[in-house]
Amino acid sequence: MKGILTKWLNHKNIGDRLHDEEEWSREVETLYVLLSNYHGTDKLVLKASKLGALKLMRSDELVERVAGLRQIVSDDPTVQIIPKMQEIPQLLDQIEEQIAELIARRSVEERLERVVAEKMQERHEDYVKDIKIQVLQETSGPENAQTLKKLAVLEKMKTISLKRSAFDVLRPQIVEEIIGQESAMQSLLAKLATPYPQHILMYGPPGVGKTSAARVALKAVKDHPHSPFAKAAPFIEVNGTTLRWDPRDSTNPLLGSVHDPIYQGAKHDLADTGIPEPKMGLVSEAHGGILFIDEIGEMDPLLLNKLLKVLEDKRVSFDSSYYDPSDPHVPLWIKTLFDEGAPADFVLVGATTRDPAELNPALRSRCSEIFFVPLEPGDVQSIILQAAQKLEVDLEDNVPELISEYVIEGRKANSILTDAYGLARYRNPDQENIRVTSNDVYEVLRSARLTPYIFRKVQAGLEIGRILGLGVSGFLGSVLEIEAITFAGRDGKGTSRFNETAGSMARDAVFNAAAVIRDLTGEDLHNYDVHVNVIGGAKIDGPSAGLATTLAIYSALKKQPLRQDVAVTGEISIQGKVKPVGGIYEKIFGAKQVEVRKVLIPLENMADIPQSLHGIEVVGVSTIEEAMKHVF
């Protein structure tokens, strides 16, 4: 088309066209053909009719046809002048330029329309694709080939099981399986099986059954007619050492938290509308049941104070600067949590291996306290026999006694038995009935580098300057070997020396002993070199070694032998009176472990002796003279 339009424009000069009517006619016909192609034949006729140029276009006269052509191209019906013959070449040049411009504009418009159409088609395809995806999600859910494949992998993993762990099998399921804690268990049940259950703190050494006791106690009291716990009452267990939280309360698994829209973790639909999302914590999950916190003494103090507030209110409050109570888009459950809080009416049961004095006083004031005792060798042996029945394994006769010499906690005893069982099973893979022997146990003990809990037990006899004292660390009592020796001082002057590691209060007991001995014998210890030693370098934090120190020095000074199967505890005053001390139960337990026959304690501590005590004689003394009657 470009060649046709430019054909006449390439003449050397316009003079060649001035008298060539035949060429003019052909050019006019060509231009009409171009207009017909541009507008279409029907539209060209219609256009010429509207402009009054139809008669001119169909005329046989060249000048009239050129006039009609000019009128159609200019799109102006007022142009009615018929050109002269000599004006035709110039008019044809003008008309050619106008037609070229129209065709060029049409080409650009077509190209733009094509691009626009392509873009619209792409947008339309994307829109249709989004609609299809939305329909698929609504009809088939969020699943696709990849998600279904991952689900199949998870389902296959569920079919593979390595059975339960040994501790799941051996864990006590009923009250009767809690061994060695009869008194504590009775107290625990009494505090829960009542219309008014109390929050409880359980003290005791590790591995004696505190967690299991709380679990089976809830199970037992559900059947009690006066218990407030329903059959579906939950038992939520958490460890105080692992409770972590954000002071902004955007993360608080214990009490609950609020995920504001700007924070990660808020639901997409809530974040888009600017609505904060409250999430309930473990205290709400425990609603109507028990929240058990092991190692509650290790909790963050600020978090513990927040927990105490929940115990008072019996619900958790939520707050957020993003919450607008007048917003109609806030779901009703979120509005309820913000306006009323989340219910959290539960019984708190906390367990700890710490001393009561180390716990928060506010926590202790809200809780009833129960003390779990260390396990005696007979208790450990009963636990071993019970575990053997659950594992369906035979034991050599001396296995329970052997294990009880190395541990004083049920969890560790079960661990040793389980390891010995695994060793016996490995050695006898084809044997159906497994028998655990002492050799299996010894091999486990050697592998674990365990040593006997009691290195040696006391022997009856007499010895000068040596006596057994009693100490306590945590909830475990132990026997202290205290020895003394005296020498005549040089030039009538002497010195006194005690273990540097024993502690200042233990060293002060030597000075109290000097006053008591001088009152009893008239001898001044300043005239002697007095050496007092705690075998093993034990540290004595309190004054409870005062009576033992005084008796040891007196024995060394007067060369009177002391009984070696008697242990003593108590503070000594400068007037020779025996004052009360703490940890009596634990100290008696430590004495029983080494087969001490008699224990002397302050008379004022006699009320601390448990009623179930047996197998050892406990004597209360109030003065040094009373104590001497039992040790010399």
C-alpha positions in Angstrom: 0.0 0.0 0.0 2.9 2.3 0.8 4.2 1.7 -2.8 0.9 2.7 -4.4 0.7 5.9 -2.3 4.3 6.9 -3.0 4.2 5.9 -6.7 3.1 9.3 -7.8 5.2 11.1 -5.3 8.3 9.8 -6.9 7.8 11.8 -10.2 10.7 14.0 -11.1 8.5 17.0 -11.5 4.8 17.9 -11.5 5.0 19.0 -15.1 5.0 15.4 -16.3 1.4 15.0 -14.8 -0.2 18.3 -16.0 -1.7 17.0 -19.2 -1.9 13.2 -18.5 -5.6 12.8 -17.8 -5.4 9.1 -18.3 -2.9 8.8 -15.5 -5.1 11.1 -13.3 -8.1 8.8 -13.9 -6.1 5.7 -12.9 -4.9 7.5 -9.8 -8.4 8.6 -8.8 -9.6 5.0 -9.2 -6.8 3.8 -7.1 -7.6 6.3 -4.4 -11.2 5.3 -4.4 -10.2 1.6 -4.1 -8.0 2.6 -1.1 -10.9 4.4 0.5 -13.1 1.4 -0.2 -10.6 -0.9 1.5 -10.2 1.6 4.4 -13.9 2.2 5.1 -15.5 -0.8 3.4 -17.7 -0.5 0.3 -21.0 -0.2 2.1 -19.6 2.3 4.6 -18.0 4.3 1.8 -21.2 4.6 -0.1 -23.1 5.5 3.2 -20.4 8.1 4.0 -20.6 9.6 0.5 -24.4 9.8 0.7 -24.3 11.7 4.0 -21.7 14.1 2.7 -23.7 14.6 -0.6 -20.8 13.3 -2.6 -22.4 10.1 -3.9 -23.4 11.7 -7.3 -19.9 13.2 -7.7 -18.3 9.8 -6.8 -20.4 8.1 -9.6 -19.9 10.8 -12.2 -18.1 10.2 -15.4 -16.4 13.5 -15.3 -12.9 13.4 -13.8 -13.2 16.8 -12.1 -16.4 15.8 -10.4 -15.0 12.5 -9.3 -12.0 14.4 -7.8 -14.4 16.8 -6.1 -16.2 13.9 -4.6 -13.0 12.3 -3.5 -11.9 15.5 -1.8 -15.3 15.9 0.0 -15.1 12.3 1.3 -11.5 12.5 2.5 -12.0 15.9 4.1 -15.2 14.7 5.7 -16.7 18.2 5.0 -20.1 18.4 3.2 -19.7 22.2 2.6 -16.9 21.7 0.1 -19.0 21.9 -3.1 -16.6 23.6 -5.5 -15.7 21.7 -8.6 -12.0 22.0 -9.3 -10.5 23.1 -12.6 -8.6 20.6 -14.7 -5.2 22.2 -14.0 -5.9 22.0 -10.2 -6.3 18.2 -10.3 -2.6 17.2 -9.8 -2.2 19.4 -6.7 -5.5 18.1 -5.2 -4.5 14.5 -5.8 -1.3 15.1 -3.9 -3.2 16.6 -1.0 -5.7 13.8 -1.1 -2.9 11.2 -1.2 -1.3 12.7 1.9 -4.7 12.7 3.8 -5.4 9.1 2.8 -1.8 8.1 3.9 -2.3 9.8 7.2 -5.7 7.9 7.7 -4.1 4.6 6.8 -1.1 5.3 9.1 -3.4 6.3 12.0 -5.5 3.2 11.3 -2.3 1.0 11.5 -1.3 2.6 14.8 -4.9 2.1 16.2 -5.0 -1.5 15.1 -1.6 -2.1 16.7 -2.8 -0.5 20.0 -6.1 -2.4 19.8 -4.2 -5.6 19.4 -1.9 -4.9 22.4 -4.9 -3.9 24.5 -6.8 -7.0 23.4 -3.8 -9.2 24.3 -3.5 -7.5 27.8 -7.2 -7.9 28.3 -7.0 -11.5 27.4 -4.1 -12.1 29.9 -6.1 -10.3 32.6 -9.2 -12.3 31.7 -7.2 -15.6 31.8 -5.7 -14.6 35.2 -9.1 -13.7 36.5 -10.6 -17.0 35.3 -7.6 -18.9 36.8 -8.2 -17.2 40.2 -11.9 -18.0 40.1 -11.1 -21.6 39.3 -8.6 -21.8 42.2 -11.2 -20.3 44.5 -13.9 -22.7 43.4 -11.5 -25.6 43.9 -10.6 -24.4 47.4 -14.3 -24.1 48.2 -15.2 -27.4 46.8 -12.1 -29.5 47.6 -10.5 -27.7 50.5 -6.8 -26.6 50.8 -5.4 -29.9 49.6 -3.4 -30.5 46.5 -1.1 -33.2 45.2 1.9 -32.0 47.3 -0.1 -31.7 50.6 -1.8 -35.1 50.1 1.7 -36.6 49.5 3.0 -35.2 52.7 -0.2 -36.4 54.5 0.5 -39.9 53.2 4.0 -39.8 54.6 2.6 -38.8 58.0 0.0 -41.6 57.9 2.7 -44.1 57.0 4.9 -42.9 59.9 1.9 -43.5 62.3 2.0 -47.2 61.4 5.6 -47.5 62.7 5.9 -47.8 66.4 8.7 -48.8 68.8 6.2 -49.5 71.5 6.0 -47.5 74.7 8.9 -46.4 76.8 9.7 -48.4 79.9 8.7 -45.5 82.1 5.3 -45.4 80.5 4.9 -49.1 81.5 6.3 -48.7 85.0 4.5 -45.4 85.9 2.1 -45.9 88.8 -1.5 -46.1 87.7 -3.3 -46.5 91.1 -2.8 -45.2 94.6 -1.5 -48.5 95.9 1.4 -48.4 93.5 2.8 -45.3 95.2 5.3 -46.9 97.5 6.9 -45.4 100.6 4.7 -42.3 100.7 1.6 -43.6 102.5 1.4 -40.6 104.8 1.9 -38.0 102.1 -0.5 -39.8 99.8 -3.2 -39.9 102.4 -2.8 -36.2 103.0 -2.9 -35.5 99.3 -6.1 -37.4 98.8 -7.7 -35.7 101.8 -7.0 -32.3 100.3 -8.5 -33.1 96.9 -11.5 -35.4 97.8 -13.5 -32.6 99.4 -16.0 -30.0 98.1 -13.3 -27.4 98.9 -10.1 -28.6 97.3 -6.9 -26.7 98.2 -3.9 -25.6 96.2 -1.0 -27.9 97.2 2.8 -27.7 97.4 4.7 -31.0 97.5 8.2 -31.0 98.8 10.6 -33.9 98.6 13.7 -35.3 96.9 13.6 -36.2 93.2 12.4 -39.5 92.0 10.1 -40.4 95.0 6.8 -40.2 93.1 5.5 -36.7 93.5 4.3 -36.3 89.9 2.8 -39.8 89.8 1.1 -39.2 93.1 -0.6 -36.1 91.8 -1.8 -37.9 88.6 -3.2 -40.9 90.4 -4.7 -38.8 93.1 -6.8 -36.9 90.6 -7.9 -40.2 89.0 -8.8 -41.6 92.4 -10.8 -38.6 93.7 -13.0 -38.4 90.6 -14.9 -41.3 92.0 -15.3 -39.8 95.4 -18.9 -38.6 96.1 -17.9 -35.2 97.4 -15.2 -34.5 94.9 -15.7 -31.3 92.7 -13.7 -32.9 89.8 -15.8 -34.3 86.9 -14.9 -37.5 85.1 -13.4 -35.4 82.3 -11.4 -33.1 84.6 -8.0 -32.4 82.9 -4.5 -33.0 84.3 -2.2 -30.4 82.7 1.5 -31.0 83.5 4.2 -28.5 82.9 7.8 -27.9 84.1 8.6 -24.7 85.9 12.1 -24.6 84.5 10.9 -24.5 80.9 8.2 -21.9 81.2 9.3 -19.0 79.1 7.3 -15.8 78.3 7.4 -12.4 76.8 6.8 -9.5 79.2 4.7 -7.9 76.5 2.4 -10.9 76.9 2.5 -11.5 73.1 3.8 -15.0 74.1 2.7 -16.6 77.4 1.9 -20.3 77.1 1.0 -20.5 80.8 -1.5 -17.7 81.2 -2.4 -16.9 77.6 -1.4 -14.1 75.3 -2.7 -11.7 72.7 -1.5 -11.7 69.1 -1.9 -8.1 67.9 -2.4 -7.7 64.1 1.1 -6.3 63.6 2.8 -9.3 65.3 3.7 -12.5 63.6 1.3 -15.3 64.5 -2.0 -13.4 64.1 -4.6 -15.1 61.9 -4.7 -13.7 58.3 -8.3 -12.8 58.3 -8.0 -11.0 61.7 -4.8 -9.2 60.8 -6.4 -7.9 57.6 -9.2 -6.3 59.6 -6.9 -5.1 62.4 -8.5 -7.3 65.1 -6.2 -8.7 67.9 -6.5 -12.4 68.6 -6.4 -13.6 72.3 -5.1 -17.1 72.8 -5.9 -19.0 76.1 -3.0 -20.6 78.0 -2.5 -23.7 80.1 -4.4 -22.3 83.1 -7.5 -22.2 81.0 -6.8 -25.7 79.6 -6.7 -26.9 83.3 -10.1 -25.3 84.0 -12.1 -27.7 86.2 -9.0 -29.9 86.8 -5.5 -29.8 88.1 -2.5 -27.7 86.8 0.6 -29.6 87.9 3.8 -27.5 87.8 7.0 -29.5 88.5 10.0 -27.7 89.9 7.7 -24.7 90.7 10.5 -23.2 92.7 12.4 -22.5 89.5 9.7 -20.4 87.9 10.3 -16.8 86.9 9.3 -14.6 89.9 7.3 -12.2 87.8 5.4 -15.0 86.0 4.7 -16.6 89.4 3.2 -13.4 90.6 0.9 -13.3 87.6 -0.1 -16.9 88.3 -1.0 -15.9 91.9 -3.3 -13.2 90.5 -5.1 -15.8 88.4 -5.5 -18.1 91.5 -7.3 -15.2 93.2 -9.5 -14.1 90.2 -10.1 -17.6 88.8 -9.9 -16.1 85.3 -7.4 -14.6 83.0 -7.8 -11.0 81.7 -6.7 -10.0 78.2 -5.8 -6.5 77.0 -4.8 -4.9 73.7 -4.6 -1.4 72.4 -5.9 -2.7 69.1 -9.1 -3.9 70.6 -12.1 -1.7 69.8 -15.3 -3.0 71.6 -17.5 -0.9 69.2 -16.1 -2.6 66.1 -18.9 -4.7 64.5 -16.4 -6.9 62.8 -15.0 -8.3 66.1 -16.1 -12.0 66.5 -18.2 -12.6 69.6 -15.7 -15.1 71.1 -13.0 -12.5 71.0 -15.3 -9.8 72.4 -16.2 -12.2 75.3 -12.5 -12.9 76.1 -11.6 -9.2 76.2 -14.7 -8.2 78.1 -15.0 -11.1 80.6 -11.7 -12.9 80.5 -11.0 -16.6 80.1 -12.1 -19.0 82.9 -9.3 -20.5 84.9 -10.7 -22.2 87.9 -8.3 -25.0 88.7 -6.4 -26.6 91.6 -2.7 -25.8 91.5 -0.4 -28.6 92.5 3.3 -27.7 92.6 6.3 -29.9 93.2 9.7 -28.9 94.2 13.0 -30.2 95.6 13.8 -26.9 97.2 13.6 -26.1 100.9 10.3 -24.4 101.8 12.1 -21.3 103.0 13.4 -20.8 99.4 9.9 -20.5 97.9 7.8 -17.4 97.4 6.0 -16.7 100.7 2.9 -15.5 98.9 2.7 -18.8 97.1 3.1 -20.8 100.3 0.4 -18.8 102.0 -2.1 -19.9 99.3 -1.1 -23.5 99.3 -1.3 -26.5 101.7 2.0 -28.2 102.1 2.8 -31.9 101.9 6.2 -33.4 102.4 7.3 -36.5 100.6 10.0 -38.5 102.3 13.2 -40.3 101.0 12.7 -43.9 100.1 14.1 -46.5 102.5 15.9 -49.6 101.1 12.8 -51.7 101.7 10.7 -49.2 99.7 13.2 -49.3 96.8 13.1 -53.1 96.8 9.3 -53.1 96.7 9.4 -50.7 93.7 11.8 -53.1 91.9 9.5 -56.1 92.6 6.5 -54.1 91.3 8.4 -53.0 88.2 9.5 -56.6 87.5 5.8 -57.7 87.5 4.9 -55.0 84.9 7.9 -55.9 82.7 7.0 -59.6 83.1 10.6 -60.5 84.1 12.0 -62.9 86.7 14.6 -61.6 89.2 17.4 -63.3 91.0 16.7 -63.2 94.7 19.3 -60.6 95.6 18.6 -58.2 92.7 16.2 -55.9 94.6 18.5 -55.6 97.6 21.5 -55.0 95.4 19.8 -52.1 93.5 18.6 -50.6 96.8 22.2 -50.3 97.9 23.0 -47.9 95.1 19.9 -45.7 94.8 17.4 -44.0 97.1 14.9 -42.9 94.4 12.3 -45.0 92.6 13.0 -43.5 89.1 16.7 -44.3 89.2 15.9 -47.8 90.6 13.5 -48.5 87.7 16.2 -47.1 85.3 18.8 -49.6 86.5 16.3 -52.5 86.3 15.2 -51.5 82.8 18.9 -51.4 81.7 19.5 -54.8 83.2 16.4 -56.2 81.6 17.6 -54.9 78.2 21.0 -56.4 78.7 19.5 -59.8 79.6 17.1 -59.6 76.6 20.0 -58.8 74.3 22.1 -61.7 75.6 19.1 -64.1 75.2 17.2 -63.0 72.1 15.5 -66.4 71.6 14.5 -66.9 75.3 10.8 -66.1 76.0 11.1 -65.7 79.8 13.9 -63.3 80.7 15.6 -63.6 84.1 17.7 -60.7 85.4 20.6 -61.8 87.5 23.0 -59.9 89.8 25.7 -60.1 87.1 23.4 -58.1 84.7 22.8 -55.5 87.4 26.6 -55.2 88.3 27.4 -54.7 84.6 24.8 -51.9 84.4 26.2 -50.3 87.6 29.8 -50.4 86.3 28.7 -49.0 83.0 26.9 -46.1 84.7 29.9 -45.6 87.1 27.6 -45.9 90.1 28.8 -46.4 93.7 26.9 -47.6 96.7 24.9 -44.9 98.4 26.1 -46.1 101.7 29.8 -46.8 101.7 29.9 -48.5 105.1 27.5 -49.0 108.0 28.1 -48.4 111.6 29.7 -51.0 113.8 28.9 -51.4 117.5 31.8 -50.6 119.8 33.5 -47.8 121.8 36.0 -45.2 120.7 37.5 -42.2 122.4 36.9 -38.8 120.8 34.7 -40.0 117.9 30.9 -39.6 117.6 28.3 -39.7 114.9 26.5 -36.4 114.2 23.6 -35.9 111.8 23.3 -33.5 108.9 20.7 -32.7 106.2 21.1 -31.5 102.7 17.8 -30.7 100.9 15.5 -33.5 101.9 18.3 -36.1 102.4 19.8 -36.7 105.8 23.3 -38.1 106.4 25.6 -39.2 109.2 28.7 -37.1 110.0 31.7 -38.5 111.6 33.1 -36.0 114.1 36.4 -36.6 115.9 38.3 -34.6 118.4 41.7 -34.9 120.1 43.3 -32.8 122.9 46.9 -32.2 123.9 48.4 -30.3 126.8 49.2 -26.8 125.7 52.8 -25.4 125.8 53.4 -23.2 128.8 49.8 -23.7 129.8 48.4 -22.2 126.7 46.6 -23.9 123.8 44.7 -23.3 120.6 41.5 -24.6 119.1 41.1 -25.6 115.5 38.1 -26.8 113.5 37.7 -27.6 109.8 37.8 -24.5 107.7 35.1 -25.9 105.4 32.7 -26.7 108.2 31.3 -23.2 108.4 31.4 -20.5 111.0 28.4 -21.8 113.1 30.1 -25.2 113.5 33.3 -23.5 114.6 31.4 -21.4 117.1 30.1 -24.7 118.6 33.7 -25.3 119.9 33.6 -22.1 122.0 30.2 -23.1 123.4 31.6 -26.5 124.1 34.5 -24.9 126.0 32.1 -23.2 128.4 30.0 -26.4 128.9 33.1 -28.6 129.6 34.6 -26.1 132.0 31.2 -26.0 133.9 31.2 -29.9 134.0 34.8 -30.6 134.7 36.5 -27.4 135.9 39.0 -27.8 133.0 39.8 -24.7 130.9 40.2 -25.7 127.2 42.4 -22.7 126.7 45.1 -24.8 128.4 44.9 -27.5 125.7 45.4 -27.8 122.0 42.0 -28.9 120.8 41.6 -30.2 117.2 38.1 -31.0 115.9 37.6 -32.6 112.5 34.6 -33.6 110.3 35.7 -36.6 108.3 35.2 -36.0 104.6 35.3 -32.2 105.0 31.6 -31.8 105.2 30.2 -28.3 105.5 27.8 -27.7 108.4 25.7 -24.6 107.8 23.7 -24.7 111.1 24.3 -25.2 114.8 23.0 -28.8 115.0 26.5 -30.2 115.4 26.9 -28.5 118.8 25.9 -31.4 121.0 28.1 -33.9 119.0 31.1 -31.5 119.1 30.8 -31.1 122.9 30.6 -34.8 123.5 33.5 -35.6 121.2 35.8 -33.0 123.0 34.6 -34.2 126.4 35.5 -37.8 125.5 38.9 -36.8 124.2 39.6 -34.7 127.2 38.5 -37.3 129.8 39.6 -40.3 127.7 36.1 -41.8 128.0 35.0 -43.9 125.0 31.8 -43.2 123.2 29.3 -45.6 121.7 29.7 -45.9 117.9 26.1 -47.0 117.2 24.5 -43.8 118.6 24.0 -40.6 116.6 23.2 -37.2 118.1 21.9 -33.9 116.9 21.1 -30.6 118.6 22.4 -27.2 119.4 24.3 -26.8 122.7 23.9 -23.6 124.7 26.7 -22.3 127.0 24.5 -23.5 129.9 24.6 -27.1 128.7 21.0 -27.2 127.4 20.2 -29.0 124.1 18.2 -26.7 121.8 15.9 -27.8 118.9 17.1 -28.0 115.3 15.5 -28.6 111.9 15.4 -31.5 109.5 14.7 -34.2 112.2 12.9 -36.6 109.9 15.6 -36.4 107.3 18.3 -36.9 109.9 16.6 -39.9 111.4 16.3 -41.3 107.8 20.0 -40.8 107.3 20.8 -42.6 110.5 18.6 -45.6 109.6 20.4 -45.9 106.3 23.7 -46.8 108.1 21.9 -48.9 110.7 22.3 -46.6 113.7 20.5 -48.1 116.6 19.7 -45.0 118.7 19.4 -41.3 117.9 19.5 -38.5 120.4 17.5 -35.4 119.5 16.4 -32.3 121.4 13.4 -33.0 123.6 11.5 -30.2 121.9 11.8 -31.9 118.6 10.0 -35.1 119.7 6.8 -33.8 118.1 8.6 -33.9 114.7 9.0 -37.7 114.7 6.6 -39.4 112.2 4.1 -41.9 113.7 5.1 -44.5 111.2 8.7 -44.6 112.3 10.1 -48.0 113.2 13.4 -49.8 113.3 15.3 -47.2 115.3 15.2 -45.8 118.8 14.8 -42.1 119.2 15.4 -40.5 122.5 14.8 -36.8 123.5 17.3 -35.1 125.7 17.2 -31.6 127.1 20.7 -31.3 128.7 24.2 -32.4 128.2 24.0 -34.6 131.2 21.0 -36.5 129.8 22.9 -37.1 126.6 26.0 -38.5 128.4 23.9 -41.3 130.0 23.2 -42.7 126.5 26.6 -42.2 124.7 29.2 -43.2 127.4 
